[in-house]
Amino acid sequence: MPNSEMIDVEVAYALPEKQKIYGLSVKQGSTALDAARCSRLCHDFADVNLDEAKMGIFGQTIKQPSQYVLQAGDRVEVYRPLIADPKAARRKRAEKVANS
């Protein structure tokens, strides 16, 4: 299949109050980062920095979005930065429940 053929993929991003999934066609051979840049994600979520954002495909983190070559039907998930360490947050919730 030549590189000029298009494949359909999705790019997803979510905040607690707003979620978006962008369906788009990209050239075969495009990377996860390419697809994220082609979507309107940065237009709709101005605070997203795609060069630093962690990404995954169907819940599986990818280490280098600029190197991951997409397959037809892939959903690129752009993850927002963590605001707290998950372990510390769980510990704090457990302490709160224990002290109630």
C-alpha positions in Angstrom: 0.0 0.0 0.0 1.6 3.3 -1.0 2.2 6.1 1.5 -0.2 8.4 -0.4 -3.2 6.3 0.7 -5.2 7.7 3.6 -6.2 5.8 6.8 -9.0 6.8 9.3 -7.9 7.4 12.9 -9.2 9.2 16.0 -7.6 11.6 18.4 -9.1 11.9 21.9 -8.6 14.3 24.8 -10.6 14.7 28.0 -10.9 17.1 30.9 -13.3 16.3 33.7 -15.9 18.8 32.3 -15.2 18.4 28.5 -14.2 15.6 26.2 -13.6 15.5 22.5 -12.9 12.8 19.9 -11.7 13.9 16.5 -12.2 11.6 13.6 -9.7 12.3 10.8 -8.0 10.8 7.8 -4.2 10.9 7.7 -1.6 9.6 5.2 -0.5 6.1 5.8 2.8 6.3 7.6 1.7 9.2 9.8 2.7 9.1 13.5 0.6 9.6 16.6 2.0 13.1 17.0 1.2 13.9 13.3 -2.4 12.9 13.9 -2.7 15.0 17.1 -1.3 18.0 15.3 -3.8 17.5 12.4 -6.7 17.4 14.8 -8.3 20.6 16.1 -7.3 19.6 19.7 -5.0 22.6 20.2 -7.7 24.9 18.9 -10.3 23.5 21.3 -7.8 23.1 24.2 -5.3 25.9 24.0 -3.3 24.8 27.1 -2.3 21.5 25.5 1.4 21.2 24.5 1.6 18.3 22.0 5.4 18.3 22.0 5.4 17.4 25.8 2.0 15.6 26.2 2.0 11.9 27.0 0.0 9.8 24.5 -1.4 6.4 24.1 -3.2 4.1 21.7 -6.4 2.6 23.2 -5.1 3.0 26.7 -1.6 1.7 26.1 1.0 4.4 26.6 3.5 5.0 23.8 6.9 6.2 24.7 7.6 8.2 21.5 4.5 9.6 19.8 6.7 11.1 17.1 7.9 7.6 16.2 4.7 5.5 16.6 3.3 4.8 13.1 -0.5 4.6 13.1 -2.6 1.8 11.8 -6.1 2.3 10.4 -8.6 2.6 13.2 -6.1 3.6 15.9 -7.3 6.0 18.6 -4.6 8.4 19.7 -5.3 9.4 23.3 -3.6 12.6 24.5 -3.2 12.6 28.2 -3.3 15.7 30.4 -0.6 16.2 33.0 -1.2 14.8 36.5 -1.8 17.4 39.1 -1.0 15.1 42.0 0.9 11.9 42.5 -1.7 9.1 42.2 -0.3 7.2 45.1 -0.3 10.2 47.4 -3.8 11.1 46.4 -5.1 7.6 47.2 -3.2 7.7 50.5 -4.8 11.0 51.4 -8.3 9.7 50.5 -7.8 6.6 52.6 -6.6 8.7 55.6 -9.7 10.9 55.2 -12.0 7.9 55.2 -10.2 6.4 58.2 -10.5 9.6 60.2 -14.2 10.0 59.5 
